Amino acid sequence: MTNRLEGKKILVTAAGQGIGRATAVAFHNDGANVIATDINEKTLSALNKEFPNIKTKKMDSTQANEISKFIKTIDKIDVLFNAVGFVHHGSILECEEKDWDFSLDVNIKSMYFMCKAVLPLMIKQNGGSIINVSSCASSLKGFPNRFVYGTTKGAVIGLTKSIAADFVKKNIRCNSIAPGTVFSPSWQDRVNQSPDPVKAKKDFIARQPMGRLGTAEEIAAIAVYLASDDSTFTTGTTISVDGGISI
Ligand SMILES: NC(=O)c1ccc[n+]([C@@H]2O[C@H](COP(=O)([O-])OP(=O)(O)OC[C@H]3O[C@@H](n4cnc5c(N)ncnc54)[C@H](O)[C@@H]3O)[C@@H](O)[C@H]2O)c1
């Protein structure tokens, strides 16, 4: 623990598991006052049980009214970490309109709602840092069967740059992180649900040049940097944390 984030109030979405959870814990371990949100009450209460100082709130990041009602109860937010995301498997030919709409809602509209609700607070307090989770499967690189996922994660990079440009004079930074394949509960589900789980796992690992998956903690370490005052000259960028998959 280094207390790099002491005095900072941080709001995390999708904090119930995976990258969101590991990042909420890393923020907490570095001295931040963390509010962890997720749609899943069960995983949130497990987080709160393990870390009683992390406040939790059930919140659906695709619901604008729910978000703005909750943000109105918060006095300040120094850092917003947007981790919500869903992976649809398939090419454009397997992507039905409902899949397209769902992925756009969860992966990008959620970030639009969250940023729009939090920015007025950051403007009022003369600064802040927004961190959005994109992916190596985005405008950075095309991957098979990641059609709508890659589309939305490319949009996350565009949203990040636009917010960075609009609010740079207000001392508000906006960056994104593009992870490679990271071990998480939903990754495990994708493996288990594939027709041949043993092969699916092998293939995921084989496509990573380092020959292993990333850990959620390796993504969280970059998030701590972007949340901290060590990164005060960094805005509008996307940091790849991907074990070399985008080289
Ligand atoms: N795991 C990977 O390999 C990987 C790689 C690149 C990018 N990412 C991105 O990282 C982020 C986290 O992924 P992960 O695999 O670590 O976690 P995960 O997919 O296992 O967990 C996602 C969390 O989001 C929550 N959630 C889903 N819909 C929500 C909603 N509408 N409102 C609030 N919460 C909601 C779920 O309850 C869950 O706790 C996602 O944006 C994902 O696209 C993951």
The ligand as an ORCA input file, in Angstrom:
! r2SCAN-3c Opt
* xyz 0 1
  N     -11.618    -10.277    -19.435
  C     -11.044     -9.938    -20.589
  O     -10.354    -10.736    -21.246
  C     -11.196     -8.524    -21.116
  C     -10.372     -8.107    -22.184
  C     -10.509     -6.818    -22.674
  C     -11.453     -5.966    -22.126
  N     -12.248     -6.404    -21.113
  C     -13.258     -5.476    -20.563
  O     -13.049     -5.308    -19.181
  C     -14.289     -5.052    -18.536
  C     -14.491     -6.038    -17.401
  O     -14.497     -7.351    -17.935
  P     -14.181     -8.625    -17.003
  O     -14.061     -9.780    -17.922
  O     -13.045     -8.305    -16.083
  O     -15.471     -8.719    -16.060
  P     -16.752     -9.656    -16.172
  O     -17.286     -9.619    -17.572
  O     -16.473    -10.986    -15.588
  O     -17.758     -8.877    -15.216
  C     -18.554     -7.830    -15.688
  C     -19.300     -7.193    -14.531
  O     -20.173     -6.211    -15.091
  C     -21.414     -6.250    -14.403
  N     -22.453     -5.694    -15.266
  C     -22.937     -6.221    -16.420
  N     -23.895     -5.429    -16.914
  C     -24.005     -4.374    -16.072
  C     -24.822     -3.220    -16.050
  N     -25.726     -2.992    -17.007
  N     -24.669     -2.325    -15.044
  C     -23.770     -2.554    -14.067
  N     -22.970     -3.637    -14.016
  C     -23.099     -4.540    -15.019
  C     -21.606     -7.744    -14.120
  O     -22.557     -7.956    -13.092
  C     -20.178     -8.163    -13.747
  O     -19.941     -7.975    -12.363
  C     -15.352     -5.122    -19.636
  O     -15.626     -3.834    -20.123
  C     -14.675     -5.970    -20.698
  O     -15.198     -5.733    -21.987
  C     -12.142     -7.649    -20.598
*
